[in-house]
Amino acid sequence: MIVTVPAGKLVLETHLIIETPFDALDASISMGDAGNPLSLMTPAQNNPREAGYYRTRPSVKYPVDTELSLFFTPGTDPQAGAGRFFIIVEG
């Protein structure tokens, strides 16, 4: 779990910074909630095999308090990879 978004608050942006590329060809990252792990960022919206900065603007509003998570699949036999992420929620 990354954070719990309070009911009625809008998720404005997600940010993912890949600092050290992941060397496994099948590595993937998404962000969302337990019911929809792709709701905030899909694997098609980032590339963990390339260092870079990835941002989405999902504008998702949850009707109840909702736990958000980063879903990471390291891939086959990973040896390297590092990054960080954050989510911006309306105040």
RAWO-V97382 format. One record per pair of residues at least 4 apart in sequence whose C-alpha atoms are under 6 Angstrom apart, sorted by the first residue. I is the first residue (numbers start at 1). GAP is how many residues later the second one is. Records with the same first field share a line. If there is no record, write none. Layout:
BEGIN
I: GAP / GAP
END
This chain:
BEGIN
1: 67 / 68
2: 66 / 67
3: 64 / 65
4: 62 / 63 / 64
5: 60 / 61
6: 59
7: 55 / 56 / 57 / 58
8: 53 / 54 / 55
9: 52 / 81
10: 49 / 50 / 51 / 79 / 80
11: 48 / 49 / 78
12: 45 / 47 / 76 / 77
13: 43 / 44 / 74 / 75
14: 41 / 42 / 72 / 73
15: 39 / 40 / 70 / 71
16: 37 / 38 / 68 / 69
17: 35 / 36 / 66 / 67
18: 33 / 34 / 65
19: 32 / 63 / 64
20: 31 / 61 / 62
21: 27 / 28 / 29 / 30 / 60
22: 26 / 27 / 58 / 59
23: 55 / 57
24: 51 / 52 / 54
26: 49
27: 46 / 47 / 48
28: 15 / 44 / 45
29: 14 / 42 / 43
30: 8 / 11 / 12 / 13 / 40 / 41
31: 6 / 7 / 9 / 10 / 38 / 39 / 40
32: 4 / 5 / 6 / 7 / 8 / 36 / 37
33: 4 / 35 / 36
38: 4
40: 18
46: 8
END
